[in-house]
């Protein structure tokens, strides 16, 4: 009995190989949804999804996670520092207002 070989678009690639390729090169999925009545746009939803590795994202100039205080301890420290500055300025303004 002979076994039939299943040919796929990935050939002999493993899931690891495919995932490595996607993360290295990136993949973009784009979709637009429009709702119109009598040629009047009522709603437009634009969906953009980018899947790639961190190195590829940085190469493309995408680095939003570095400034997100929920994801970056450095950004969290900066946000706390800015909050303390604002609180100090507010306290100073309140003390100036009380002295008048």
C-alpha positions as CSV (number, residue, x, y, z in Angstrom):
1,X,0.0,0.0,0.0
2,X,1.5,3.4,-1.0
3,X,0.8,6.5,1.0
4,X,-0.3,9.6,-0.9
5,X,1.7,12.7,-0.2
6,X,-0.3,15.8,0.5
7,X,1.1,18.8,-1.3
8,X,0.4,22.1,0.3
9,X,1.3,25.7,-0.5
10,X,3.9,25.5,2.2
11,X,5.5,22.4,0.8
12,X,7.6,20.6,3.4
13,X,7.6,23.7,5.7
14,X,6.7,23.2,9.3
15,X,4.5,25.5,11.2
16,X,7.6,26.9,12.8
17,X,9.0,27.8,9.4
18,X,5.8,29.5,8.3
19,X,5.6,31.5,11.6
20,X,9.2,32.5,11.3
21,X,8.7,33.7,7.8
22,X,5.6,35.7,8.8
23,X,7.3,37.3,11.8
24,X,10.4,38.1,9.8
25,X,8.7,39.5,6.7
26,X,5.3,40.5,8.1
27,X,1.8,40.1,6.8
28,X,-0.8,42.8,6.3
29,X,-4.5,42.1,6.3
30,X,-6.8,44.9,5.1
31,X,-10.5,45.1,4.9
32,X,-13.0,47.9,4.4
33,X,-16.7,47.8,5.3
34,X,-19.0,50.5,3.9
35,X,-22.7,50.9,4.5
36,X,-24.5,53.2,2.0
37,X,-28.1,54.0,1.4
38,X,-28.9,55.8,-1.9
39,X,-25.2,56.7,-2.5
40,X,-25.0,58.3,1.0
41,X,-22.2,56.9,3.2
42,X,-23.6,56.0,6.6
43,X,-20.7,54.1,8.0
44,X,-17.2,53.2,6.9
45,X,-15.0,50.9,8.9
46,X,-11.4,50.4,7.9
47,X,-9.6,47.4,9.3
48,X,-5.9,47.1,9.2
49,X,-4.0,44.3,10.8
50,X,-0.2,43.9,10.7
51,X,1.4,40.7,12.0
52,X,5.2,40.8,12.3
53,X,8.1,40.4,14.7
54,X,9.4,43.2,16.9
55,X,12.5,43.7,14.8
56,X,10.5,44.1,11.6
57,X,8.1,46.5,13.4
58,X,11.0,48.7,14.6
59,X,12.5,48.6,11.1
60,X,9.2,50.0,9.8
61,X,9.1,52.7,12.5
62,X,6.4,51.1,14.6
63,X,7.2,51.3,18.3
64,X,4.0,52.3,20.2
65,X,4.6,49.7,22.9
66,X,7.7,51.6,24.0
67,X,5.6,54.6,25.1
68,X,2.7,52.6,26.5
69,X,2.8,52.7,30.3
70,X,1.0,49.4,30.6
71,X,3.7,47.6,28.5
72,X,6.9,49.6,29.3
73,X,8.3,50.2,32.8
74,X,10.3,53.1,31.4
75,X,7.1,54.7,30.0
76,X,5.4,54.0,33.4
77,X,8.2,55.7,35.3
78,X,8.0,58.7,33.0
79,X,4.2,58.9,33.4
80,X,4.6,58.8,37.2
81,X,7.3,61.6,37.0
82,X,5.0,63.8,34.9
83,X,2.1,63.1,37.3
84,X,4.2,64.3,40.3
85,X,5.3,67.4,38.4
86,X,1.6,68.2,37.7
87,X,0.6,67.6,41.3
88,X,3.5,69.8,42.5
89,X,2.4,72.7,40.2
90,X,-1.2,72.3,41.2
91,X,-0.2,72.4,44.9
92,X,1.8,75.6,44.3
93,X,-1.1,77.2,42.5
94,X,-3.5,76.3,45.3
95,X,-1.2,77.7,47.9
96,X,-0.8,80.9,45.8
97,X,-4.6,81.2,45.5
98,X,-5.1,80.7,49.3
99,X,-2.6,83.5,50.1
100,X,-4.6,86.0,48.1
